Amino acid sequence: MSTMTTSVESIYQELDAQGVVRLDGLIPPRQLAEMQRAFEARLGQLRWSNVDGFEKTEPYRHMVSDVLTLEQGFVDIALHPLVKEALHLYLGDAYILAEAKGWRSLPTKKDFHGWHGDAWYCQKSLDYIPREVKLAYYLTDVRSGAFQYIRGTHRQQPPREFESTEISQDMLSRVAEFKGPAGTAFLFDTSGIHRQAAPILEPRNAVFLNYHDPSVPIQDESVRSYRYHPLLLNAAFLGGLSTEDERILGFGEKARLQTCHCRKSRYDRSRRFYERLHDLNLWADHYGSRAVGKIKRIFNR
Ligand SMILES: O=C(O)CCC(=O)C(=O)O
């Protein structure tokens, strides 16, 4: 048996038994540094007009969507042979990468993202818990605000949010906490109970890649928000893909495509206000540069 086969098997067994498993050294340090730089660049400003940046829909996180467009390393971890093999054993042969995003969590004492299992599929139409796995990957050293997972709680109950009073002493004794340097990675079954620990004492950058079978019906809210849209990709990073890689990235997969989707803004008045303000800037620039041109022509005569 090759080393690769042995470690894939043990990764699978730990994922199956505990719901979570650490993976080390997925990406060489130099490539990690490129990923950190590209991610950091997106965190420079809020996405706006033709300026790329982060999205913000809650107070404590800056979201970086579609990370596979940013740098080769994000595609490489998503399709890492160890990850693919372990997922093949755990999810079967029809899984795809359904979402690829990351975020910066901002320092806070608040437990803003408490204990939960990830709600994603339509619980009204399924009487079993379909499998979903996330690959988490830290881009900063994590000494606080680490990911925490209660071992052995996966596939026990339909995923939902939990009150802290529902978490017993026995469950707390099974918490695995993932502190570690940038580059720390782990796979977890998203039905298990998990959270980001509080307090968060320094900003934490991390990406979470989400794998499941695209034929599973998803919950209404995620259909409305078009959360699991086909992946946005960057042609520069797609050299040398195998047929399996293309399937995982969802090439030609139209099951969840919504060509006319337009997300409704929750803050529509603010959006309209900023649109007007932006128009004012553009007109001011337009008339300003015409006036400057006129003055220059007068003096150049
Ligand atoms: O940010 C974290 O550490 C928690 C992530 C999480 O809860 C999730 O991806 O569902």
The ligand as a MOL file (V3000), in Angstrom:
LIG
                    3D

  0  0  0     0  0            999 V3000
M  V30 BEGIN CTAB
M  V30 COUNTS 10 9 0 0 0
M  V30 BEGIN ATOM
M  V30 1 O -15.3580 30.6390 10.9630 0
M  V30 2 C -15.3390 29.5790 11.5980 0
M  V30 3 O -14.3740 29.1860 12.2380 0
M  V30 4 C -16.5910 28.7490 11.6170 0
M  V30 5 C -17.0040 28.3720 10.2380 0
M  V30 6 C -18.3920 27.8670 10.1890 0
M  V30 7 O -19.1030 27.8510 11.1430 0
M  V30 8 C -18.9170 27.3830 8.9280 0
M  V30 9 O -18.2180 27.3970 7.9110 0
M  V30 10 O -20.0820 26.9480 8.9300 0
M  V30 END ATOM
M  V30 BEGIN BOND
M  V30 1 2 1 2
M  V30 2 1 2 3
M  V30 3 1 2 4
M  V30 4 1 4 5
M  V30 5 1 5 6
M  V30 6 2 6 7
M  V30 7 1 6 8
M  V30 8 2 8 9
M  V30 9 1 8 10
M  V30 END BOND
M  V30 END CTAB
M  END
